[in-house]
Amino acid sequence: KSRDTMRWSILLSLFLAIQTELVLAEGKGAELARRYALQDDDVSSWKKVEKAEQPLSKSKSISVNKKDISVGIPIDFELDIWGTAERCVAMHNDVFYEIYPNMNLTSASSDKQGNACGFTLHIGWEYAGNWTLTGYYQESNKSVSYSSFYELRVYKRAIVQPSPEVTLRSGYATFYLPSVFDNPTSCQIKNDEGKTYELLNPIDPAEGIELYKICGVRMRYDKSRLGRWTITQSRGNYNEIMATFRIYEAFDTERPKIQTQLIWERGASETLELTARDATYCDVVTPDGVVIPLSYECKYTLNVTDKHAGVWKGRHGSVHSMKLVEEEYNVEVWNPEALEISVSYEDDGVNMLCRTGLRSLSNCMFKSPNGTVISLQAGVGDGNYEYYGTGFALASRNQPKKRAECGLMIRNPSAYDYGVWKCSMKDISVRKKEITLQGLIDVQNSKGKRLDGEIVSSSPVYVKRGSEFVIRCSTNAPLNFCWMRSPNGTMYSVTKNERGGNLLRYNGEGLSMGVCGAVVENADDTHRGDWSCRLGVVGAAEVESIVPVTVTESELISEIENISTHQGKSTILSCRTLPSSEATIDYCRWVRPNGDGIYRNTASRYVTRQKNDGCMLTLNAVADEDFGTWTCLARLTTGSDVEVWSKIELKEKLDTAIAANATLRTVAFALLGAILICGIFVIIAMYYRKNRQTSTPAYDINYFYPKNPDVKVIPFFTDTKIPEKIAKQ
């Protein structure tokens, strides 16, 4: 079999060689001869471009390569022949180029090893068409040529304008090539199913397809034309510009609105993200109607305030829809530090509920009117008390968000269960801030009275000059607000976070607990005196509490600054540290009005005692020399050796009877003096009256007045303007 195969191969080669010789010998098909073998006639034509020293011998083999290649891409031309070429030439559309030994094809380069026949060419439009590469070799002292034929089709891919994709349900779609040939020979479109339209030829108007610009199409919508199309412009057989476009069908324009419930926390950073995919446009509309355009991500981030509650609208455009898709978001803003308190009564029990603005709680506790503390777990209780509410654990991702509730159910309440309860909760918010919430709940019996803030309490304040202090007052009812008025009449609003000007920062357990506290910085003399603490009780009238403020020069104050006593009596002088001070007293000493000192006396007329926060001096049988200004001095355990001090004024107290007699004597002398002065004035008046001369005036008084005056009475309270004539009268 191998021998037979070899015989047939040899016969086939001989046949092809004979056929080639016959074609060339007859001189037929000059173009065919140029494409398959280079002959003497071809050399004579090349000599017109470049002279050849020797005629070329007949070709020994033929190879053909057809390639489609993009503009700008390099292509390799080479002969698949082993050996050293004496010469290498190329022919392109009847133009001759020498490759080796002297390269004259400017756009080509050759990096072939040795004398191999080949080169690399960066393709441009002008290099499309037929190429022939021929190499000349010496074999058995004969010149032999080998040739390869290349047919190059050069193309360029473009992007259709105005858009490579359109979505429509009716009307027309338009596409065109942005770069075109000057003299195109063809412009056609073709879909993936093979349907083709030549746009340079007349098309039946019923088709709804027409030429647009130099090479483009205006196409009427038809369901059969959905999908991908290719538009191609040709120049001759070897130059093409092509691009693709797609036609989509628009979705139903009457899509239902998407409605979403959102829970935002006041003061937190929240993001509103639309459900758009591949959106061409996005915006949101706030509850008050402000339109905010968004970036391509279709997200809007904001710091939440109460004004952001309400219905938001999100709108986006899509390449697959002809109208904007609209979404609605119903936003509820929760205040993490707000507390809603309620109480409800049933036939056999009472339900108390503290509803928060938090999403979860770490604890839930109630304190009864008699001081008993109950710690609750959701769903757990005993015979009398059990949890009431919807829970206070954080909702899972698949569950809707809800407010945490801390509630207590009392079954068959006793007399001890009526009164003011306190609910207390704590948690860490999303901003990693620990929040404690407390509130008062009034549980009334059938004869109960509503909390109205009748019970008001406060404590005096002692503060060292230049220090910060807190004015605090409270009532037995929850508050809506509170404010302060200083001794000099300045009014201050109490706020949670702000300070400065007429604002004071709040300090206390919370308005819901009926507590108002305000921080005052840098105490001075203007702060000394009675402050008015005004409390706005929920559902009741505003109540007032007076808070006395004493500004001291040091951290030691006198229990009583002015003391009055009788000689021979026993009295006590005392001083102590400021109530806000955490320091204790290391030692105490006293200085008498005459400048003598007293320290740790226990057996004389002066007896001293010392506590951690105070000093005391007992004076047995007060003498005349003890009246005056006493000074209490102490050193505190603060690490400083500077003493603090306060002063006490000791005055002599007069007997009540003696004081009354002295008062009567003073009044008697005053009355006697008044009688004497009045008598002197009466005598002088009588003397002048006796000696006064009376005579008739030398003039007629009627001379100065008209005999019949026109008198008009004008009330003093009228707003009528008085005429000038009457005014003169």
Secondary structure, 3 states (H helix, E strand, C coil): CHHHHHHHHHHHHHHHHHHHHHHHHHCCCHHHHHHHCCCHHHHHHHCCCCCCCCCCCCECCCCEEEEEEECCCEEEEECCCCCCCCEEEEEECCEEEEEECCCCCCCEECCCCCCCCEEEEECCHHHCEEEEEEEEEEECCEEEEEEEEEEEEEEEECCCECCCEEEECCCEEEEECCCCCCCCCEEEEEECCCCEEECCCCCCHHHCEEECCCCEEEEECCHHHCEEEEEEEEECCCEEEEEEEEEEECCCCCCCCEEEEEEEECCCEEEEECCCCCEEEEEEECCCCCEEECCCCCEEEEECCHHHCEEEEEEEEECCCCCCEEEEEEEEEECCCCEEEEEEEECCEEEEEEEECCCCCCEEEEECCCCCEEECCCCCECCCEEECCCCCCCCCCCCCCCCCEEEEEEECCCHHHCEEEEEEEEEECCCCCEEEEEEEEEECCCCCCCCCCCCEEECCEEEECCCCEEEEEEECCCEEEEEEECCCCCEEEEECCCCECCEEEECCCCHHHCEEEEEECCCCHHHCEEEEEEEEECCCCEEEEEEEEEEECCCEEECCCEEEECCCCCEEEEEEECCCCCCCEEEEEEECCCCCEECCCCCCCEEEEECCCEEEEEECCCCHHHCEEEEEEEEECCCCCCEEEEEEEEEECCCHHHHHHHHHHHHHHHHHHHHHHHHHHHHHHHHHHHCCCCCCCCCCHHHHCCCCCCCCCCCCCCCCCCCHHHHHC
